[in-house]
Amino acid sequence: MRRRWDTDERGRGVVSAGAYLAHADALRGAMAEPDWVAEDPDQHLLPHVRRFCEASDVLHLDDSSIEDGVLVLDLTATGVDNWRERREAVHALIGTFAEPATLVRELAQDRDFVVVTGVLEGDSVFAPHGHTVLLRVGGAPAAK
């Protein structure tokens, strides 16, 4: 049996998440639409990021850029003891700009996060649109 975490004794779950596939499919479909990603993420998202980082004891914004429509945030994490605390801080930051539909994918444990967030048809009075963000978190290596 391949364990899913250190104390796992079952090796399997209890149900599928198939009941929520329609939500994932809706975001996936929107992501494939031409021109769905909104312009000027530095104007729409960056002020929220700056405000959060200025008040944070954990995450500090070192630099930001836009690469092919993706808002790239270079951050430094300080004052945390382990990877879970870093991840919690990153998710709190994401919460400052998250739209009703949001995908967060961690590419490297507590280091690199890809975020796709947006408004889908029917979510708002505003037209459907989205944002893409890459968070690169540096700082002292997190304890495992």
SVG drawing of the C-alpha trace seen along z (x, -y; Angstrom):
<svg xmlns="http://www.w3.org/2000/svg" viewBox="-26 -50 43 52">
<polyline fill="none" stroke="black" stroke-width="0.4" points="0.0,0.0 1.2,-3.5 0.5,-5.9 -1.1,-9.2 0.5,-10.8 2.6,-9.5 -0.1,-8.0 -2.4,-6.7 -3.5,-3.2 -6.2,-2.9 -4.3,-3.8 -7.5,-5.0 -10.3,-7.6 -14.0,-7.2 -15.6,-8.9 -14.8,-10.7 -15.1,-14.4 -17.0,-13.9 -19.9,-15.9 -17.8,-19.0 -16.4,-18.3 -18.9,-20.7 -17.2,-23.6 -13.8,-22.5 -15.0,-22.1 -16.6,-25.6 -13.3,-27.2 -11.4,-25.0 -13.7,-26.1 -13.3,-29.8 -9.6,-29.4 -9.6,-28.2 -11.5,-31.2 -9.4,-33.6 -8.8,-36.9 -10.3,-35.6 -7.3,-36.9 -7.8,-40.5 -5.3,-43.2 -3.4,-45.2 -3.0,-42.7 -0.6,-45.2 -3.6,-47.6 -6.2,-45.1 -4.3,-42.7 -1.1,-44.2 -2.6,-46.8 -4.1,-44.0 -0.8,-42.1 1.1,-45.2 -1.4,-46.0 -1.2,-42.5 2.6,-42.3 3.0,-45.7 1.0,-44.4 2.5,-40.9 5.2,-39.6 5.7,-36.6 5.5,-37.5 7.4,-40.4 7.1,-41.5 10.5,-41.8 9.5,-42.3 6.6,-42.0 6.5,-41.7 4.1,-40.8 5.1,-38.0 2.7,-37.0 -0.3,-38.3 0.8,-36.5 1.5,-38.6 4.7,-37.2 5.3,-37.9 8.7,-37.4 8.2,-37.1 10.4,-36.4 9.0,-34.5 10.4,-35.1 9.6,-34.3 7.9,-30.9 9.0,-27.6 7.7,-25.1 6.3,-24.6 2.7,-24.6 3.0,-28.1 4.5,-29.4 1.6,-27.7 -1.0,-29.3 0.6,-32.7 0.5,-32.3 -3.1,-31.2 -4.0,-34.2 -2.3,-36.4 -4.2,-34.7 -7.4,-35.4 -6.9,-39.1 -7.3,-38.9 -9.2,-35.6 -12.4,-35.7 -15.4,-33.4 -13.6,-30.6 -10.0,-30.0 -7.4,-27.3 -4.2,-27.1 -1.6,-24.6 1.6,-24.3 4.4,-23.4 7.2,-23.1 6.4,-22.6 5.7,-26.0 7.9,-27.7 6.1,-28.2 2.3,-28.6 0.3,-29.1 -3.1,-30.8 -5.9,-31.1 -8.8,-33.1 -11.8,-34.6 -15.4,-35.5 -17.4,-32.9 -20.7,-33.5 -23.4,-34.1 -21.0,-34.9 -21.4,-38.6 -22.9,-41.6 -19.4,-41.9 -18.4,-40.1 -16.5,-36.9 -12.8,-37.5 -9.8,-36.0 -6.3,-36.5 -3.2,-34.4 -0.6,-34.8 2.7,-33.0 4.0,-33.4 7.7,-32.5 8.4,-32.3 12.0,-32.5 13.5,-32.7 15.0,-30.3 14.3,-26.6 11.2,-25.4 11.5,-22.6 9.8,-19.4"/>
</svg>
